[in-house]
């Protein structure tokens, strides 16, 4: 079987994991193509109309992926516009990866706007309570684990990041008073996780879904000024959601937390990707200088 990855063969471990997982799910992996390889490796199976996501098997990852499958099945039953997992037993463990399977949705039309994400999140946050237990939002765990595991991080930077997380954690837990209700959140809500299809917008990438403060889902777009979002786009997002966080006393803390959280993927990938390594250095220098220079999205 040949697995095409933008003209190149996939790494041996990824190819083996894909073959094994697809075999367990009864899917034909012939002609599988790589769509994305950063935080997760994402492949399309053209013979099946399926997207396969491979994530490294890190502590707690299996439970988080199982939750993402369960929540999206429930949301789809409620009529919420989400990507849908295949009706197969998943996640599948294979060659050090955890694998999930999703119906492929074709992108159509222009990229989604922040205001469209705001309306989508308002709909999500108005859903009835989920009829099963959700994991609790862990704002610092993923980035702390990424700091510890990062191969391309000097001792001084590692110590600074750990100390910064500790400072924000103390402020977060002791001082922040949330303005919005606690409940179901997407956990990584940015417009890159919206898909515009011929049938309408769908929300995808539910790996971080949990129960937590709703402000968590609004901060990525408001912090998106780092990635080129204009004041008009951010204001449109807030209007569509129906709440403006930027005047809330807890906003600076949540914004600074999100900036650290955006390092997670680049910390894990910098040793194997020169572009990620350069962006990691750029963001670290910016954070340590306390400036607001633009960052580059992945």
N, C-alpha and C positions, 0 to 999 in steps of 0.2 A: 504493500500500500504506500502510495506517495502522498505526503501531506505538504501542501504548498503553503509557504509563509512569506507572502510578498516577494516571491521569487526565490526564496531560500528554504532549505530544509529546517524543520524545527529542531530544537535541542533534543538529544536522545531521550532524556527523562520525560520531557513534555510529550513527545510523540508516543512513548510507551504508555504513559498515563492515559492519554487520549484514547488509544486503541483499547486498553484494558477496560476503561470506564464505559466506553460506548458498547463494548461487547457485553458487559454486565447489564446494560440498559436495553439491549436488543436493538441498537442503532447502527446504521451503516456509516462508517467514518470515511469512506472513500472520497477523495478530493477535498478534505477538510482544509479550510483556509484560515489563516490567522487574521483577526480583525484588530486586535489590540494586545499589547504585552507590556504591562507596567505594574500596577498594583495587583491585577489578575491577568492571566492569559485568557483571551476570549476568541473562540473559534466558531466558524459557521460550517454546518454540515449541509451542503447543497442538496444532497440526495434526500434529506429528511426535513428540510425547512426548520432546522433547530440551531440554536446557539448553545455552545458548551463553554462553561466558565471553569477554569482551573485556578484554585487558590492554594498557596502553600499551607501545609497542615501545621499551623501554629497553635499554641495553647488556647483553648476555648473556641477555636474557629469552627469546629464541627457543629457545636450547639448554635452558634450564630447563623450558620448557613441553614441548618434545619429550621430555625425560627423564620428566616427569610422566605423559605418555601411555604411554610405553614401560613404565615401572615399574608403572602400574596395570593394564595389559594382562597383564603377567607375574603380578602378585599375584592377579588374578582367575583366571588359569589354575591357580594354586596353591590356590585355594579361600579366599583371604583375603577378608574382607567389606569390599570397597571399592566406591566408585562406579566405573562402567565408561565408558571413552571409546567413542565411536562408531567403527565400522570404516571410517573415511574418512581420507584423507591430511590430516594436521594436525601442527602449527598452520598456520593460514592467515594471511598478511599482507594487511591491508586498511586503507587510509586511515589509516595511522599506528598501527593496532592489530594485536595478534596474537590470533587467535581459535581457541578449542578447543571441541569438541562432546562432550557427555556425555549418557548416558541419564538422563532425569528420574526422580527417586525421590521419591515423595510422603511427606511427614512424617506420622507417625501416633503418637499417644500423647504422654506427657509429655516435657519436655526431658530429654536424657541427664544422668546424674549423673557427677561426677568419678570415682567408683569404676568405672563402666562404661568410661570412657576408660582408666583404669589397666589394666584387663583387656585392652582392645584393644591398647594399646601393648606389653604383655607378649607378646601373640601376634605382633605385628609384629616385635618384636626377636628372637623365636625362629624366624623364618623362615629357610630355608636361604640361603646367600649368593646375591645377585643374579648371574646369569650374564653380566653385561656391566658395563662400567665406569660408575661413578657420579661425578658432580661432587663435589668436596670441600666440606664445610661451610665457609661464609664468614661468621663471626659478626658482622663489623663492616661488610663491604662495602655491604649494602643500606642501612643507616642512614646511613653516611657519604655515599652518593650522594644520599639523601633530604635530608640536611642541606645539601649543596651546591646541590640543585635547588630547595629550599623558597623560595617567593616571599614568604611572610609570616613572615619571621624576621629580627630585627634583628642587626646586626653583633656585638653583645655576646653575645647568645644563641647565635649561630652559632659564635663562637669558643669559648664555654664547652662546647658540645656536642662540638665537634671535639676539644677538649682532654680532655674526660671519656672519649671513645672511646679516645684514645691512652693514657690512664692505665690503663684496664681492659684494653686489648690487651696492654700490657706485662705486667700481672699475669697475664692469661689464658695467654699463651704461655710465660712464664718460671716460673710458680709452681704452676699447677693440675696436680694429678695425678689423673687420672680413675679412678673406682672401677669403672665398668662397661665392657664390651667396646666396641670401635669397630665400626661397621657401618652398615647401612641405617637411616636415621631419616626420619621424616615431615618434620621441620624447622619446623613451625608447629602443634604438637599441642595444641589446647585443645578443650574440649567443644563449642564452637560449630562445630567441624568434624566432629562426629558427627551423623548423620541416623538417627532412629528410624523405621524403616519397618515395615509389617505383617510383613515377613519377618525383621526383626531390625535390629541396628545396622550402619551402614556408615560408614567413614571417608572423608572427602572433602577437597578443596582441597589437592592435592599439588604446588603450584607450587614449594615449597621442598625437595622430597625430594632427598636426597643421602646421602653417606657421612660419618659424623661420630660424635662421642661420644654415646652413648645418653642421657646426662644432659640433653642438649639438649631431648629430647622430654618430659622430666619437669618441667623448670623452669617452663614456662608455667602449669601448674596450681598448683604450689607458690607461685609469685609471684601467683597469683590472689587472694590476700588483698586486694590493691589493688582488686579488682573485686567484693568482697563474699563470696568463698568463706570458709566457716567453718573453724575448726580441725578440726572433725569431718569435713567434706568432704575436706579435704586429707589427713587421716589415712586415710580410707577409700580414697582414690586410691592412697596409698603401699602400703597393705595389699594392694590388688588387683593392683598391679604386682609386689609382692614385694620392694621395696627402699625405704628411707626416706633421701632425700638430705639432709634438713634437719640431720642431725648430721655430714655430710661437710664437711671443711675447705674444699672448693671451692665450697660452696653460696652463700656471700655474693657471690662474684665472679660466678657464673652468674646469680644473681638480679638483680644490678645491671646486668649485660649485657642481660638480658631486658627490664628496664625501659626501657632505651634503645631496644631493638628495637621496643617497642610504639609508639614515636613515628613509625615509618616512614610509615604510612598517613596520620596526621594532618598530618605535615609536607608530604606531597604534596597534600593536599586542603584545607588550611586557607584558601587564597586563594579557594576557590570555595564554601565551606560555612561559614557563621557558627558553627554548632554545633561543627564541627571546630576552628575558630579559637579558640573559647572553651576547648575541651578541651586544645588544645595549650598555651595560656597557663597553664591550671590545672596540667598535668603538669610544665611547665618550672619553674613557681614551686615546686612540691613537690620536684622533684629538686634544684633549687639550694638550697632550704632544708634538704634532708636529712631531711624528715619522712615520715610514713607515712600521710598523708591519703588517703581513698578516691579512686579515679579512676572514670571513667564509660566503660563499654564501648561499642563501635560494632558 
